[in-house]
Amino acid sequence: HAERPGRPALVLDLMEEFRPLIADSVVLTLVNKRMLAPGDFYPGPPERPLLLSPDGYKKLLRVFGERLRSGVTLPRSGRRTTYYRLLEVQALALRAAIEGRADGYEPFRSR
Protein backbone atom coordinates (compact mmCIF):
# COMPACT_ATOMS: atom_id res chain seq x y z
CA HIS A 1 0.00 0.00 0.00
CA ALA A 2 1.34 3.38 -1.03
CA GLU A 3 2.13 6.03 1.53
CA ARG A 4 -0.24 8.93 1.61
CA PRO A 5 -0.87 11.39 4.44
CA GLY A 6 -3.52 9.96 6.75
CA ARG A 7 -3.49 6.52 5.12
CA PRO A 8 -2.82 3.70 7.60
CA ALA A 9 -0.53 1.84 5.17
CA LEU A 10 1.12 -0.35 7.80
CA VAL A 11 -2.23 -1.54 9.14
CA LEU A 12 -3.46 -2.22 5.62
CA ASP A 13 -0.35 -4.26 4.87
CA LEU A 14 -0.74 -6.26 8.08
CA MET A 15 -4.40 -6.94 7.37
CA GLU A 16 -3.71 -8.11 3.82
CA GLU A 17 -2.63 -11.55 5.05
CA PHE A 18 -6.08 -11.94 6.64
CA ARG A 19 -8.20 -10.56 3.79
CA PRO A 20 -9.01 -13.91 2.16
CA LEU A 21 -9.45 -15.66 5.52
CA ILE A 22 -11.75 -13.08 7.09
CA ALA A 23 -13.11 -10.41 4.73
CA ASP A 24 -13.49 -12.53 1.60
CA SER A 25 -14.92 -15.38 3.67
CA VAL A 26 -17.55 -13.06 5.18
CA VAL A 27 -18.61 -11.76 1.76
CA LEU A 28 -18.82 -15.28 0.33
CA THR A 29 -20.90 -16.42 3.30
CA LEU A 30 -23.33 -13.51 2.82
CA VAL A 31 -23.64 -14.25 -0.90
CA ASN A 32 -23.68 -18.05 -0.84
CA LYS A 33 -26.22 -18.22 1.97
CA ARG A 34 -28.29 -15.51 0.30
CA MET A 35 -28.24 -13.45 3.47
CA LEU A 36 -28.28 -10.20 1.52
CA ALA A 37 -31.20 -9.22 -0.70
CA PRO A 38 -31.60 -6.44 -3.27
CA GLY A 39 -33.33 -4.36 -0.57
CA ASP A 40 -30.08 -4.35 1.42
CA PHE A 41 -28.57 -2.00 -1.15
CA TYR A 42 -29.39 1.48 -2.41
CA PRO A 43 -27.99 3.76 -5.12
CA GLY A 44 -25.07 5.99 -4.24
CA PRO A 45 -22.95 8.65 -5.92
CA PRO A 46 -21.04 7.88 -9.15
CA GLU A 47 -17.82 7.04 -7.30
CA ARG A 48 -19.71 4.48 -5.15
CA PRO A 49 -22.77 3.54 -7.20
CA LEU A 50 -24.12 0.91 -4.81
CA LEU A 51 -24.21 1.25 -1.04
CA LEU A 52 -25.16 -1.12 1.76
CA SER A 53 -28.29 -0.20 3.71
CA PRO A 54 -28.22 0.00 7.52
CA ASP A 55 -29.95 -3.42 7.71
CA GLY A 56 -27.47 -4.91 5.24
CA TYR A 57 -24.62 -3.41 7.24
CA LYS A 58 -25.96 -5.04 10.42
CA LYS A 59 -25.97 -8.42 8.65
CA LEU A 60 -22.41 -7.88 7.48
CA LEU A 61 -21.23 -6.93 10.98
CA ARG A 62 -22.96 -9.95 12.53
CA VAL A 63 -21.26 -12.39 10.14
CA PHE A 64 -17.94 -10.52 10.49
CA GLY A 65 -18.13 -10.83 14.29
CA GLU A 66 -18.92 -14.53 14.01
CA ARG A 67 -15.89 -14.99 11.79
CA LEU A 68 -13.59 -13.16 14.20
CA ARG A 69 -14.81 -15.39 17.04
CA SER A 70 -14.39 -18.60 15.01
CA GLY A 71 -11.53 -20.94 15.75
CA VAL A 72 -8.27 -21.27 13.87
CA THR A 73 -5.31 -23.58 14.46
CA LEU A 74 -1.86 -22.05 14.69
CA PRO A 75 0.46 -23.91 12.28
CA ARG A 76 3.59 -23.94 14.46
CA SER A 77 2.11 -24.87 17.83
CA GLY A 78 -1.10 -26.61 16.76
CA ARG A 79 -2.93 -24.55 19.39
CA ARG A 80 -6.45 -23.30 18.77
CA THR A 81 -7.32 -19.63 19.03
CA THR A 82 -9.73 -17.17 17.43
CA TYR A 83 -9.09 -14.91 14.47
CA TYR A 84 -9.67 -11.99 16.84
CA ARG A 85 -6.77 -13.11 19.05
CA LEU A 86 -4.64 -14.06 16.04
CA LEU A 87 -4.90 -10.49 14.70
CA GLU A 88 -3.55 -9.23 18.02
CA VAL A 89 -0.74 -11.79 18.08
CA GLN A 90 0.36 -10.88 14.54
CA ALA A 91 0.23 -7.14 15.29
CA LEU A 92 2.46 -7.67 18.34
CA ALA A 93 4.86 -9.81 16.29
CA LEU A 94 5.12 -7.08 13.66
CA ARG A 95 5.76 -4.51 16.37
CA ALA A 96 8.55 -6.65 17.80
CA ALA A 97 10.14 -6.96 14.36
CA ILE A 98 9.95 -3.21 13.74
CA GLU A 99 11.42 -2.44 17.17
CA GLY A 100 14.25 -4.92 16.59
CA ARG A 101 13.16 -7.31 19.35
CA ALA A 102 12.56 -10.10 16.81
CA ASP A 103 14.63 -11.37 13.89
CA GLY A 104 11.80 -10.76 11.44
CA TYR A 105 8.12 -11.05 10.85
CA GLU A 106 6.45 -14.24 9.69
CA PRO A 107 2.98 -13.74 8.20
CA PHE A 108 0.23 -16.16 9.17
CA ARG A 109 -0.37 -18.87 6.61
CA SER A 110 -3.28 -21.23 6.94
CA ARG A 111 -2.56 -24.86 6.16
JOJO-V407811 format. One record per residue. N is the residue number from 1. PHI is phi in whole degrees, 0 to 359 (999 if undefined). NEAR is the number of other C-alpha atoms within 12 Angstrom. D_CENTER is the distance of its C-alpha to the mean C-alpha in Angstrom with 2 decimals. Layout:
BEGIN
N|PHI|NEAR|D_CENTER  N|PHI|NEAR|D_CENTER
END
This chain:
BEGIN
1|999|13|15.61  2|288|12|19.01  3|285|12|20.32  4|202|9|21.32  5|308|7|22.54  6|85|9|19.99  7|270|12|16.99  8|280|14|14.55  9|302|15|14.64  10|296|18|14.12  11|296|21|10.86  12|298|16|9.69  13|295|19|11.24  14|297|26|9.76  15|288|26|6.08  16|301|21|7.65  17|292|23|8.47  18|257|28|5.25  19|306|21|4.84  20|292|17|7.72  21|281|28|7.23  22|245|32|4.58  23|296|24|4.60  24|297|20|8.01  25|297|23|9.11  26|296|28|8.93  27|297|26|10.84  28|296|20|13.17  29|299|22|13.92  30|299|25|14.87  31|283|18|16.99  32|296|13|18.54  33|268|14|19.52  34|51|14|20.76  35|278|22|19.19  36|254|25|19.27  37|238|18|22.74  38|308|16|24.31  39|291|16|25.09  40|276|21|21.45  41|232|19|21.65  42|213|18|24.15  43|293|15|25.44  44|235|12|24.30  45|290|9|25.72  46|306|8|26.26  47|284|8|23.30  48|217|11|20.97  49|295|11|23.26  50|225|15|21.27  51|240|19|19.49  52|274|22|17.98  53|288|19|20.54  54|304|15|20.13  55|294|19|20.54  56|296|24|17.96  57|295|22|15.48  58|298|17|16.47  59|297|26|15.85  60|301|28|12.31  61|296|20|11.67  62|297|19|13.67  63|292|27|11.88  64|298|26|8.39  65|298|19|10.42  66|299|20|12.11  67|294|29|9.26  68|297|25|8.38  69|274|19|12.17  70|287|21|12.79  71|276|19|14.47  72|215|25|13.90  73|262|19|16.83  74|283|22|16.99  75|300|16|18.92  76|288|13|21.43  77|264|9|22.47  78|76|12|21.80  79|285|12|20.75  80|263|17|18.44  81|209|20|15.74  82|253|21|12.65  83|298|30|9.00  84|302|24|9.50  85|291|20|12.41  86|299|32|11.12  87|301|28|8.75  88|295|20|12.09  89|300|21|14.17  90|293|28|12.60  91|297|26|12.86  92|293|20|16.42  93|294|23|17.21  94|295|26|16.41  95|301|21|18.54  96|299|17|21.27  97|293|17|21.38  98|295|15|21.68  99|280|13|24.34  100|82|12|26.20  101|270|13|26.01  102|223|14|24.42  103|290|13|25.61  104|176|15|22.31  105|239|20|18.63  106|250|20|17.53  107|293|24|14.00  108|287|28|12.75  109|230|18|14.04  110|280|17|14.18  111|56|10|17.79
END
